[in-house]
Amino acid sequence: MKLITINLLGTSAIRKKRKRIKFSVTILYAFAWIFYLFTLYYVYKTNLFISSIYQKDIRKISAEIISQGPKLDRIQILYDKKKDVISKNNIYLQKHHRSINWLHKMIALSNSIPENTRLKELVVNTDPGKGKEKMKLIGYMLIDRENQDVTQLNTFKRSLEKQEAFINDFDRVDIIQSRIGITNSNPIMSFIIAAY
């Protein structure tokens, strides 16, 4: 048996229902677009307001940088000068480099040298490392053939240590080498004395 459906309302009611659904969907779609556009506009206005605040801050900072420009240039010049002074700090601060001190040291050295002693070389290390000598005295002593006193070198070392003008800026004086030999048929004691 076959069922037969009879439409008692007719097609006009279905058309009206379809129109209402279509109208509702269109209104909903239009509202969605309006809401979307309104949200975009609100976000745009908010971003514009926030960026205007940041722009004010940026303008303030730029004006501050421009006003501080000469001071910054002066600071840079002073910083460069400071680096130059620091690089030459060792030269400026080392007292033993000053000529007036060396004058007193040389006078004290000449007063301490015994008559039988000859200096061949005087070596000054202007930038000694830790444990390195600041000054070396290289020379020899004539030894008396009859009275061969080998303690003369120690006496010379002690006299250097007693000279306050000489020992100033030095920690100690050491004999680092001594040898007995002959020069021009005279017995001598060659030596190297270092001041640290």
C-alpha positions as CSV (number, residue, x, y, z in Angstrom):
1,M,0.0,0.0,0.0
2,K,1.3,3.4,-1.0
3,L,1.0,6.5,1.2
4,I,-0.2,9.7,-0.4
5,T,0.7,13.0,1.2
6,I,-1.8,15.8,0.7
7,N,-0.7,19.4,1.3
8,L,-3.6,21.1,2.9
9,L,-1.9,24.5,3.4
10,G,-0.7,24.9,-0.1
11,T,2.6,26.3,-1.4
12,S,2.0,29.8,-0.2
13,A,2.6,28.9,3.4
14,I,5.8,27.1,2.6
15,R,7.0,30.1,0.5
16,K,6.2,32.5,3.4
17,K,8.1,30.2,5.8
18,R,11.1,30.1,3.5
19,K,11.0,33.9,3.1
20,R,10.9,34.3,6.9
21,I,13.9,31.9,7.3
22,K,15.8,33.7,4.5
23,F,15.0,37.1,6.0
24,S,16.1,35.9,9.5
25,V,19.4,34.5,8.0
26,T,20.0,37.7,6.1
27,I,19.4,39.9,9.2
28,L,21.7,37.6,11.2
29,Y,24.4,37.8,8.5
30,A,24.0,41.6,8.3
31,F,24.3,41.9,12.1
32,A,27.4,39.7,12.1
33,W,29.0,42.0,9.5
34,I,28.0,45.1,11.3
35,F,29.4,43.7,14.6
36,Y,32.6,42.7,12.8
37,L,33.0,46.1,11.2
38,F,32.3,47.8,14.5
39,T,34.9,45.7,16.3
40,L,37.5,46.5,13.6
41,Y,36.7,50.2,13.9
42,Y,37.0,50.0,17.8
43,V,40.3,48.1,17.6
44,Y,41.6,50.7,15.0
45,K,40.5,53.6,17.2
46,T,42.1,52.0,20.3
47,N,45.4,51.3,18.5
48,L,45.3,54.9,17.2
49,F,44.9,56.2,20.7
50,I,47.6,54.0,22.1
51,S,50.0,54.9,19.3
52,S,49.3,58.6,19.8
53,I,50.4,58.2,23.5
54,Y,53.5,56.4,22.4
55,Q,54.2,59.0,19.8
56,K,54.1,61.7,22.5
57,D,56.6,59.7,24.6
58,I,58.8,59.2,21.5
59,R,58.7,62.9,20.8
60,K,59.6,63.7,24.4
61,I,62.5,61.2,24.3
62,S,63.7,62.6,21.0
63,A,63.6,66.1,22.3
64,E,65.5,65.0,25.4
65,I,68.2,63.2,23.3
66,I,68.6,66.3,21.1
67,S,68.9,68.6,24.2
68,Q,71.4,66.1,25.8
69,G,73.4,65.8,22.6
70,P,76.2,68.3,23.5
71,K,76.5,66.7,27.0
72,L,76.8,63.3,25.4
73,D,79.5,64.5,23.0
74,R,81.4,66.0,26.0
75,I,81.0,62.8,27.9
76,Q,82.4,60.8,24.9
77,I,85.4,63.2,24.6
78,L,86.1,62.8,28.4
79,Y,85.7,59.0,28.1
80,D,88.2,58.9,25.3
81,K,90.6,61.1,27.3
82,K,90.1,58.8,30.3
83,K,91.0,55.7,28.2
84,D,94.2,57.5,27.0
85,V,95.2,58.4,30.6
86,I,94.5,54.9,31.8
87,S,96.6,53.5,29.1
88,K,99.5,55.8,30.2
89,N,98.8,55.2,33.9
90,N,101.9,53.2,34.5
91,I,104.1,56.0,33.1
92,Y,102.3,58.7,35.1
93,L,102.2,56.8,38.4
94,Q,105.5,55.0,38.6
95,K,107.7,57.1,40.8
96,H,110.9,55.3,39.8
97,H,110.5,56.7,36.2
98,R,110.8,60.3,37.4
99,S,114.1,61.9,36.5
100,I,114.5,63.5,39.9
101,N,114.4,60.1,41.6
102,W,116.9,58.7,39.1
103,L,119.2,61.6,39.8
104,H,119.3,60.8,43.5
105,K,119.7,57.1,42.7
106,M,122.7,57.7,40.5
107,I,124.3,60.0,43.1
108,A,123.8,57.4,45.8
109,L,125.1,54.7,43.4
110,S,128.3,56.7,42.6
111,N,128.8,57.3,46.4
112,S,128.6,53.5,47.1
113,I,130.9,52.3,44.3
114,P,134.3,51.2,45.8
115,E,137.5,52.6,44.2
116,N,138.4,49.2,42.8
117,T,135.0,48.7,41.0
118,R,134.2,49.5,37.4
119,L,130.6,49.4,36.0
120,K,130.4,48.2,32.4
121,E,126.7,48.4,32.1
122,L,123.6,49.7,33.8
123,V,120.3,48.2,32.6
124,V,117.0,49.7,33.7
125,N,113.8,47.8,33.0
126,T,111.0,50.4,32.7
127,D,108.2,47.8,32.8
128,P,109.2,44.9,35.0
129,G,106.9,42.0,35.5
130,K,106.3,40.3,38.8
131,G,109.6,39.0,40.2
132,K,111.7,40.7,37.5
133,E,114.6,43.0,38.2
134,K,114.1,46.8,37.9
135,M,117.8,47.5,37.5
136,K,120.9,45.5,36.8
137,L,124.5,46.6,37.5
138,I,127.1,44.7,35.4
139,G,130.7,45.3,36.2
140,Y,133.9,44.0,37.9
141,M,136.1,44.5,40.9
142,L,139.9,44.5,40.8
143,I,141.2,42.0,43.3
144,D,144.4,42.7,45.2
145,R,146.9,39.9,44.5
146,E,148.2,39.8,48.1
147,N,144.9,40.3,49.9
148,Q,142.3,38.5,47.9
149,D,139.2,39.6,49.8
150,V,136.2,38.0,48.1
151,T,133.7,39.6,50.5
152,Q,134.2,43.0,48.8
153,L,131.2,42.3,46.6
154,N,128.9,41.6,49.6
155,T,130.2,44.9,51.2
156,F,129.3,46.8,48.0
157,K,125.8,45.2,48.0
158,R,125.2,46.1,51.7
159,S,126.4,49.7,51.0
160,L,123.8,49.9,48.2
161,E,121.1,48.7,50.6
162,K,122.0,51.3,53.2
163,Q,121.8,54.2,50.7
164,E,118.2,55.3,51.2
165,A,118.0,57.3,48.0
166,F,119.1,54.2,46.0
167,I,117.0,51.6,47.7
168,N,113.9,53.7,47.5
169,D,111.3,52.1,45.1
170,F,113.3,48.8,45.3
171,D,112.4,45.8,47.5
172,R,115.8,44.2,47.6
173,V,119.2,44.0,46.1
174,D,120.7,40.6,45.1
175,I,124.0,39.4,43.7
176,I,122.8,37.2,40.9
177,Q,126.2,36.3,39.4
178,S,129.9,36.6,40.4
179,R,133.0,35.1,38.7
180,I,136.7,35.4,39.3
181,G,138.8,35.9,36.2
182,I,141.7,37.8,34.8
183,T,141.7,40.9,32.6
184,N,144.9,42.6,31.4
185,S,146.8,40.1,33.7
186,N,144.9,41.5,36.7
187,P,142.7,39.3,38.8
188,I,139.1,40.5,38.8
189,M,135.7,39.5,40.1
190,S,133.0,40.1,37.5
191,F,129.5,40.5,38.8
192,I,125.8,41.2,38.1
193,I,123.8,42.9,40.8
194,A,120.1,43.2,40.4
195,A,117.7,45.5,42.2
196,Y,114.0,44.2,42.5
